[in-house]
Amino acid sequence: MSQSQPRPPGGSPESASRRHVRTVMVAGVLIALLGFGTRSVFGLFLEPMTAAQGWSRETFALALAIQNLLWGLGLPLAGILADRHGAARVIAVGALLYAAGTAGMALATVPWMLHLFAGVITGLGVAFTAFSLALAAMARVVGPEKRSIALGLGTAAGSLGQVVFSPLGQGFIVAFGWQTALLLLAAITLTLVPLAFALPRARTTGPGLDTGLEQTLAQALGEARRHRGYVLLTTGFFVCGFHVAFITVHFPAYVKDLGMSGSVGAMALALIGLFNIVGAFASGLFGQRYSMKGGLAAIYGLRSVIILALLLAPKTPLVIGLFAAAMGLLWLSTVPLTTGIVGQVFGLRYMNTLFGIVFLSHQLGSFSGVWLGGYLYDTFGTYDPVWWAGVALGLMAMVLHLPIDERPLARPAPVPVSAK
């Protein structure tokens, strides 16, 4: 009579693998929620900070424009480090910078201090805690058949952060004042440190990591630079940054200029995040079945239509809410499709790095949208020129995405070691 074999400690390898996947997924979702949620509410501080310090809107806008630029410049470096050493250490260091910059923003008394803390230090902190690093870690622990859905889930989590933090940030400001509110947000960002170490601490193999072809980083960058679709994707993502950053930073002030209360602006940001939970996850499902470039072209075209409708419609709280809901469906729905194309065409070995370069273009767009919003408002007394630029850029991005070739690159089969 045979005896049953004792189970290994901790259960079967399959159950351990499932637990590992769940842990990475939960940690990635929380990193996206907390990191993106915190930075999404900085626009709520534009009006109270400029009023208290006697600064122009351009002064505040330039600080957040610098933040977006440093986020973009820092992300390729963060991607290289994450591809080489794993995302855990990178995100932990970024959380410390994020907290320091946000706390320093509360203590800034002159413009250069605001630009240093809110711009440079917080920008680097956001770059090194970027949800794209968590998305890449999530993509690597699932198979290709679930990759787009995982990317959509992580992106939707960032949107949930905006839903949670918009009323939370406004509540902090009303209850404690803007300075204490920023210090509370700084404390929240420190929770990213323990979450980071739930992610793989080194680059590992897995069902989502391509191992068939060994490439150097230089070879991967050269391959991407010569790919016409990668160049078009990078150029088009500039427009996403322009739209998202301008609305995030300036929309609460735009709503107050229309004679509505600050709670309406906070409600609008929350609605954008709420509806983007649906939009981002639906985008991930769409990309699993249909053309990702087609989805991106449709998203940018619809953004132009929605912005045009806002410009032509009467300005009421209902119109503001409808605009926020419609824009929310298209808000970060670009991210699963954009990251999905990068992973599908080039594989996941250097996904952090290659997406980091695409994202740099996004952040150049963010810098332009945020800074131009403040500059043109101070010059003309209205945000309308930036809104019209957003319409034109959306149509341009729609056209740019249509010719992208999203098929995986054909590469030579690896040579077996015995044949060398």
C-alpha positions in Angstrom: 0.0 0.0 0.0 1.6 3.2 -1.2 1.9 6.1 1.1 1.1 9.6 0.0 4.0 11.9 -0.5 4.2 14.8 2.0 3.4 18.2 0.6 6.4 20.6 0.4 6.3 23.5 2.9 4.1 26.3 1.6 2.1 24.0 -0.7 2.7 23.1 -4.4 4.9 25.1 -6.7 1.8 26.0 -8.7 0.1 27.4 -5.6 3.2 29.3 -4.7 3.4 30.7 -8.2 -0.3 31.8 -8.0 0.4 33.5 -4.6 3.4 35.3 -6.1 1.3 36.6 -9.0 -1.5 37.8 -6.7 1.1 39.6 -4.5 2.6 41.4 -7.4 -0.7 42.3 -8.8 -2.0 43.7 -5.5 1.2 45.6 -4.8 1.2 47.0 -8.4 -2.4 48.1 -8.1 -1.8 49.9 -4.8 1.4 51.6 -6.1 -0.5 52.9 -9.1 -3.4 54.0 -6.9 -1.4 55.9 -4.3 1.3 57.3 -6.5 -0.9 58.5 -9.3 -3.7 59.6 -6.9 -1.4 61.9 -5.0 0.0 63.7 -8.0 -3.4 64.0 -9.7 -4.6 66.5 -7.1 -1.8 69.1 -7.2 -4.1 71.3 -9.3 -6.4 71.8 -6.3 -3.6 73.8 -4.7 -3.2 76.3 -7.6 -5.9 78.8 -6.4 -5.2 78.7 -2.6 -1.4 78.8 -3.0 -1.2 81.6 -5.5 -3.7 83.6 -3.4 -1.8 83.1 -0.2 1.7 83.7 -1.7 0.8 86.4 -4.1 2.1 84.4 -7.1 0.8 84.4 -10.6 -0.8 81.4 -12.1 2.2 81.1 -14.4 4.5 80.7 -11.4 2.6 77.8 -10.1 2.1 76.3 -13.5 5.8 76.5 -14.3 6.5 74.5 -11.1 4.2 71.7 -12.2 5.4 72.0 -15.8 8.9 71.3 -14.5 7.5 68.4 -12.4 6.1 66.9 -15.6 9.3 67.5 -17.5 11.5 65.9 -14.8 9.0 63.0 -14.6 9.5 62.5 -18.3 13.3 62.9 -18.2 13.6 60.7 -15.1 11.4 57.8 -16.3 13.8 56.4 -19.0 16.6 56.3 -16.3 14.1 54.7 -13.9 13.2 52.2 -16.6 16.9 51.3 -17.3 17.5 50.8 -13.6 14.3 48.7 -13.2 15.1 46.6 -16.2 18.6 45.9 -14.7 17.9 45.7 -11.0 14.1 45.3 -10.6 11.4 47.9 -9.9 11.4 47.4 -6.1 14.5 49.4 -5.2 13.7 52.1 -7.8 10.2 52.7 -6.5 11.4 52.8 -2.9 14.0 55.5 -3.6 11.4 57.4 -5.6 8.9 57.3 -2.7 11.4 59.1 -0.5 12.0 61.8 -3.1 8.3 62.1 -3.7 7.6 62.7 0.0 10.5 65.1 0.4 9.3 67.2 -2.6 5.7 67.3 -1.6 6.6 68.4 2.0 9.0 71.0 0.6 6.2 72.3 -1.6 4.2 73.1 1.6 7.2 75.0 3.0 8.1 77.0 -0.1 7.9 80.8 0.4 9.5 82.1 -2.8 9.1 80.9 -6.4 12.5 79.2 -6.7 11.7 77.0 -3.7 8.4 76.0 -5.3 10.1 75.2 -8.6 12.8 73.1 -6.7 10.5 71.1 -4.5 7.3 70.9 -6.5 9.1 70.8 -9.8 12.5 69.0 -9.7 12.4 66.8 -6.5 8.7 65.8 -6.8 9.1 65.3 -10.5 12.0 62.8 -10.0 10.0 61.2 -7.2 7.0 60.7 -9.5 9.3 59.3 -12.2 10.8 56.7 -9.9 7.4 55.7 -8.5 5.7 55.8 -11.9 2.8 53.4 -12.3 4.4 52.3 -15.6 7.1 50.5 -13.6 4.5 48.7 -11.6 2.7 47.9 -14.9 5.8 46.3 -16.4 6.2 44.2 -13.2 2.6 43.1 -13.5 3.0 42.3 -17.2 6.0 40.0 -16.5 4.2 37.7 -14.1 1.3 36.9 -16.4 1.2 35.2 -19.8 0.8 37.2 -23.1 -2.9 36.2 -23.2 -3.6 38.2 -20.0 -1.1 41.0 -20.5 -3.4 43.7 -21.9 -6.0 43.0 -19.2 -3.3 43.3 -16.5 -2.1 46.6 -18.0 -5.7 47.8 -18.0 -6.2 46.8 -14.4 -3.1 48.7 -13.3 -4.1 51.8 -15.2 -7.6 51.6 -13.8 -6.1 51.5 -10.3 -4.3 54.8 -11.1 -7.7 56.3 -12.0 -9.2 55.0 -8.8 -6.5 56.9 -7.0 -7.7 60.1 -8.7 -11.3 59.3 -7.5 -10.2 58.7 -3.9 -7.7 61.6 -3.7 -9.7 64.4 -5.4 -12.3 64.6 -2.5 -9.7 63.6 0.0 -7.3 66.4 -1.1 -10.0 69.0 -1.2 -11.2 67.8 2.2 -7.7 68.2 3.6 -7.5 71.7 2.2 -10.8 72.8 3.7 -10.2 71.1 7.1 -6.6 71.8 7.7 -5.4 74.4 5.1 -3.3 73.8 2.0 0.1 73.5 3.9 -1.0 70.8 6.2 -2.8 69.1 3.3 0.5 68.8 1.4 2.2 67.4 4.5 -0.5 64.8 4.8 -0.1 63.8 1.1 3.7 63.6 1.7 3.2 61.1 4.5 0.9 59.0 2.3 3.5 58.7 -0.4 5.9 57.0 2.1 3.6 53.9 2.1 4.9 53.2 -1.3 8.2 52.0 0.3 6.9 48.8 1.8 4.6 48.2 -1.2 7.6 48.4 -3.5 9.4 45.4 -1.9 6.4 43.2 -2.6 7.4 43.5 -6.3 10.2 41.3 -7.7 13.5 42.7 -6.4 15.5 41.7 -9.4 14.8 41.2 -13.1 13.3 37.7 -13.3 12.1 35.4 -15.9 8.4 34.5 -16.2 5.6 33.8 -18.6 5.5 37.4 -19.7 9.3 37.8 -20.2 10.8 37.2 -23.6 14.0 35.1 -23.3 14.5 33.8 -26.8 16.7 36.7 -28.1 19.5 38.2 -26.2 19.9 41.9 -26.9 22.0 44.7 -25.5 20.3 47.9 -24.5 22.0 49.7 -27.4 20.7 47.2 -29.9 17.1 47.5 -28.5 17.3 51.3 -28.7 18.6 51.2 -32.2 15.9 48.7 -33.3 13.2 51.0 -31.8 14.6 54.1 -33.4 14.4 52.6 -36.8 10.8 51.4 -36.3 8.4 53.9 -38.0 5.6 52.9 -35.7 7.6 53.5 -32.6 8.4 57.0 -33.8 4.7 57.7 -34.6 3.6 56.3 -31.2 6.1 58.4 -29.4 5.0 61.6 -31.3 1.4 60.9 -30.7 1.8 60.4 -27.0 2.9 64.1 -26.7 -0.8 64.9 -27.3 -2.0 62.7 -24.5 0.3 64.5 -22.1 -0.8 67.9 -23.3 -4.5 67.1 -22.7 -4.2 65.3 -19.4 -1.7 67.6 -17.6 -3.5 70.8 -18.7 -6.8 69.6 -17.5 -5.4 68.1 -14.2 -3.7 71.3 -13.2 -5.9 74.1 -14.6 -9.4 72.6 -14.7 -10.3 73.4 -11.0 -9.2 77.0 -11.6 -11.1 77.1 -14.9 -14.3 76.0 -13.1 -13.8 78.7 -10.4 -13.3 81.3 -13.1 -16.8 80.3 -14.4 -18.2 81.3 -11.0 -18.6 77.8 -9.5 -17.3 76.5 -6.2 -14.1 74.7 -5.6 -16.1 71.5 -4.9 -17.3 71.5 -8.5 -13.7 71.3 -9.7 -12.8 68.6 -7.2 -15.9 66.7 -8.3 -14.9 67.0 -11.9 -11.4 65.5 -11.2 -13.1 62.7 -9.2 -15.5 62.0 -12.1 -12.6 61.9 -14.5 -10.9 59.3 -12.4 -14.1 57.3 -11.7 -15.1 57.0 -15.4 -11.5 56.2 -16.4 -11.7 53.1 -14.2 -14.2 51.9 -16.8 -12.3 53.4 -19.7 -8.9 52.0 -18.8 -10.1 48.5 -18.1 -12.3 48.5 -21.2 -9.2 49.7 -23.2 -7.3 46.7 -21.8 -10.0 44.3 -22.9 -10.2 46.0 -26.3 -6.5 45.7 -26.9 -6.7 42.0 -26.1 -9.0 41.4 -29.1 -8.7 44.3 -31.5 -6.2 46.7 -33.1 -4.6 48.8 -30.5 -3.6 51.5 -32.9 -7.2 51.7 -34.1 -8.3 52.2 -30.5 -5.7 54.9 -29.9 -6.8 56.8 -33.1 -10.4 56.7 -31.9 -9.5 57.9 -28.4 -7.7 61.0 -29.7 -10.4 61.8 -32.2 -13.1 61.6 -29.5 -11.1 63.8 -27.2 -11.2 66.6 -29.8 -14.9 66.2 -30.2 -15.5 66.4 -26.4 -13.3 69.4 -25.9 -15.1 71.2 -28.8 -18.4 70.4 -27.2 -17.3 72.0 -23.9 -16.2 75.1 -25.8 -19.6 75.5 -27.5 -21.9 74.4 -24.7 -23.3 76.7 -21.9 -21.1 76.4 -18.8 -23.1 74.9 -16.0 -22.3 72.3 -13.3 -24.1 69.7 -15.3 -22.0 70.4 -18.4 -18.8 70.3 -16.4 -19.9 66.9 -15.0 -20.7 65.5 -18.4 -17.4 66.8 -19.8 -15.5 65.2 -16.9 -17.3 61.9 -17.3 -16.8 61.7 -21.1 -13.2 62.8 -20.8 -12.7 60.3 -18.0 -13.6 57.4 -20.3 -10.7 58.5 -22.6 -8.3 59.7 -19.9 -5.7 57.0 -19.3 -7.3 54.5 -21.7 -4.3 55.4 -24.0 -1.9 53.8 -21.5 -2.8 50.1 -21.8 -2.8 50.4 -25.6 0.4 52.4 -25.9 2.3 50.1 -23.5 0.7 47.1 -25.2 2.0 48.1 -28.6 5.5 48.6 -27.1 5.4 45.1 -25.5 3.8 43.4 -28.5 6.2 44.8 -31.1 9.5 44.7 -29.2 8.9 42.2 -26.3 9.2 42.8 -22.6 13.0 42.6 -22.1 13.5 46.3 -22.3 9.8 47.4 -21.9 10.5 49.8 -19.1 13.2 51.6 -21.0 11.4 51.7 -24.4 8.1 52.9 -22.8 10.1 55.4 -20.7 11.3 57.1 -23.9 7.7 57.1 -25.3 6.6 58.6 -22.0 9.2 61.3 -22.2 7.3 62.6 -25.2 4.1 62.5 -23.1 5.8 64.6 -20.5 7.1 67.1 -23.0 3.4 67.5 -23.9 2.5 67.8 -20.2 5.1 70.5 -19.8 3.6 72.4 -22.8 0.0 72.0 -21.6 0.7 73.0 -18.0 3.0 76.0 -18.7 1.1 77.3 -21.7 -2.1 77.1 -19.7 -0.7 79.5 -17.1 1.2 81.7 -19.6 -1.8 82.2 -22.0 -4.2 82.7 -19.1 -2.0 85.5 -17.7 -1.6 87.0 -21.2 -5.2 86.8 -22.4 -7.3 86.3 -19.3 -8.8 83.1 -20.7 -8.0 79.4 -21.2 -9.7 79.2 -24.6 -6.5 79.3 -26.7 -5.3 76.2 -24.9 -8.6 74.4 -25.4 -8.5 75.1 -29.1 -4.9 73.8 -29.3 -6.1 70.6 -27.6 -8.8 70.1 -30.3 -6.2 70.5 -33.1 -3.6 68.3 -31.4 -6.2 65.5 -30.8 -7.0 65.4 -34.5 -3.3 65.3 -35.4 -2.7 62.4 -33.0 -5.6 60.5 -34.5 -4.0 60.7 -38.0 -0.5 59.8 -36.6 -1.6 56.5 -35.1 -3.4 55.0 -38.2 -0.2 53.9 -40.1 1.5 52.2 -37.1 2.6 48.6 -37.7 1.7 46.9 -34.4 2.9 43.4 -35.5 5.7 41.7 -33.4 9.1 42.3 -35.0 10.4 39.4 -37.0 13.7 38.5 -35.5 16.2 35.7 -36.3 15.9 32.5 -34.3 18.5 32.2 -31.5 21.5 30.0 -32.4 21.7 26.9 -30.1 24.8 26.8 -28.0 25.9 23.4 -29.4 25.9 24.9 -32.9 28.3 27.7 -32.0 
